[in-house]
Amino acid sequence: MSNKNHPSAQAPRKTMLNLGNLPPKLKAADMKQAASQYPRTPSRVNPNQPPWPAYRGYHEYSFAHATMGVRLPTILGKAIDDVWKTLNQEYDEDRIVDLVNCIHRMEDLMGDLQGNSKLRPIVDDGAGDVALWNKEIAKFFRGKDFMNAPWLFAEAYKYRRMRECFSLSKYWVDYDVFFRQKCDTFSRSSQAVFELSQRFSEPQKPDGNMSEEARLEKNKLLFHELTQVCLWGNSTDLSLLIDMTEEDIKKLQSTGGDHLAATEKNILGNHLTKLAEYVCKVKGGRIDFVLDNAGFELYCDLVYADWLIQSGICDKVIFHGKKIPWFVSDVTKKDWDWILNSCVYGQLFGDATDAEVESLRVLGHRWKQYEKEGKWKYEQHPFWCTGYTFWDLHSEAPDLFQYLSESDLVIFKGDLNHRKLTYDCHAPLDTPFNMAIGPLASEPGAPPVCSLRTIKSDVVVGIPPGVGDKLDEEEPGWKISGKYAVVLLSEGRKGEAPIYQN
C-alpha cells in the first residue's frame, strides 16, 4: 500500500534534487483541462508524447514527483546497504574489490539522481537490450533529465542503470540487490500461505453427479474469488466454494450475492463477470500471466494457475517474468525457482504444523511436475525490461506480439504493467480500457487482455463517470492508497493475422 508519509517512503536527509531549468509548475486541474483536448492522433504518439499528457517528475501534484524525488533515491540507498551486507560476508579479495566497484557505480547513479542529471546512453555491457535503450534515448530523450522525461521512462531507465552497476563487473553480473527482501515478503506471510495450501493441496475431484450447467456455475464462482485473491494478494473466504454441491451452488446464488458484492466494492472498473463468462467457457486453452511481484503475490498467482489447469480451462499456462532485477519486487527466474523449491524443500515457517508444511510440499511437487510436463512454462523476453510501453510491443517486439496472439487470454498483473499498458499518461478516468491500451486492443491478432491492478499511481482508466471526481473530493490520496483496484478486459482481435510494417 502506497503512503507518502510512511517512514520507508522518506528520502535520506542528504537527498537534495537540483531541478535545473524545468518548465513551470503545473497543477492537477491544469492537467485535467489539458487532457480533455486529447488523445493525440496515432501518428503523433511517441515515447515522449503519449496519447494524453505524460506524468513527469516535476509535476508536484503527482506521485511521479514523490517517486523521482524521494522514493527512487531511498530505494537506491537501501540497495547500496544490501550490497554492503553482502560484501561484509565475503573473504576473497578479488570478489570484494569487484563488488566495491559495483558500489562506486551505484553511488555515481545516486549522484545523477540527486543532481537531476541528463539521461546518458547505457554503457555497452554486452546485453542484447543496449541498442534498443540507446535508440530510444537518442530518438526521443536527447537532452532530457530524470525530472522532465516522462516518469515511466525515467523510472525504468534508473533500474537499467542499476543493472549496469553489476553487469560491468566480473563476479557479480547476476547479483539481485532486491532478492533478500523479496524472499522476506513470502516468509512473513505464513498464515495466508497455509490458508491457501491447505485448501488447494489436494487435487480437485470431479463430481460425476453435477450437471454441466452447475459445474460451469461453480467454476464461475471460484474464478471470481480466486481472481480477487490474485488481485489483492491475500485470500478471501474460499471456504464457501471449494467443496460445493449443486444444491450449495443454488443456495449461494440466492443468498450469496451480497458476499460477492462486498468483496468487489473497491474494484472501481469491474469486468469480473464478463471475464468469468469468457474464461470459464475456454477448454484446454492457454493463458499467459505477465507477472508483477515476487514472494507471496507470485504464490497467489501459482495457486490461481493451478486451479486453471485442474479445472480443465487450460492445459498450458505461460508465465512472463523479467530478465533482470526490476522495480524492486518484480519476478525474475531466480525468484521463480526459489519459491518452487522453497515450497518443496524449505523450512521458512518455524511455527508451522506438520500438516501445514506437508500441504505446501504437495503443492510445490505438483507445480514442479507441471513444469516438467510443459503445462507451466516460465519465459523472460527482454522487451519487458525496456523503457517502451506496451503500445510499442507490436512494433518493437513483433516476435513477442505474435507469441501472445496465440494465447486465449493475457493477464497483466499489477501497477507497473497497467502503467505500461496505458502509456502512463493523464487519460480521462472514464476512458474505455480498449482505447487506453491502443494497439494491444486494436491491432489484428491482438489477444484478449486483462489487467488485474490495485491502484497505486496516478494513471486510472476504465472507471464509471463521476466515480473519480467523487473520490478526488472525499479521498484525495485514493490513487496511491492501494485501497482500490480495477479488473479490466479487452477482447482484442484474436484469430486475425498480425500485420507488420517493413
Salt bridges, closest charged atoms under 4 A:
GLU60 OE2 - LYS25 NZ 3.57
ASP82 OD2 - ARG180 NE 2.82
GLU90 OE1 - ARG95 NE 2.93
GLU107 OE1 - HIS104 ND1 3.50
ASP112 OD2 - ARG161 NH2 2.81
ASP125 OD2 - ARG160 NH2 3.01
ASP129 OD2 - ARG160 NE 2.89
GLU155 OE1 - ARG419 NH1 3.06
GLU164 OE2 - ARG120 NH2 2.49
ASP176 OD2 - LYS182 NZ 2.81
GLU195 OE2 - ARG199 NH2 2.83
GLU212 OE2 - ARG215 NH2 2.34
GLU212 OE2 - LYS283 NZ 3.91
GLU225 OE1 - HIS259 NE2 3.59
GLU264 OE2 - HIS224 NE2 3.81
GLU277 OE2 - LYS220 NZ 2.87
GLU277 OE1 - LYS281 NZ 3.91
ASP288 OD1 - ARG286 NE 2.76
ASP288 OD2 - HIS320 NE2 2.71
GLU297 OE2 - LYS413 NZ 3.11
ASP301 OD1 - LYS413 NZ 2.58
ASP306 OD2 - ARG366 NH2 2.76
ASP330 OD2 - LYS322 NZ 2.97
ASP335 OD2 - LYS182 NZ 2.73
ASP337 OD1 - LYS333 NZ 2.86
GLU373 OE1 - LYS375 NZ 3.30
GLU379 OE2 - LYS377 NZ 3.14
GLU396 OE1 - LYS135 NZ 3.10
ASP399 OD2 - HIS381 NE2 2.95
GLU406 OE1 - ARG286 NH1 3.66
ASP415 OD1 - ARG453 NE 2.74
ASP424 OD1 - ARG419 NE 3.15
GLU443 OE1 - HIS394 NE2 3.51
ASP469 OD1 - LYS32 NZ 2.79
GLU475 OE1 - LYS483 NZ 3.47
GLU496 OE1 - ARG493 NH2 2.64
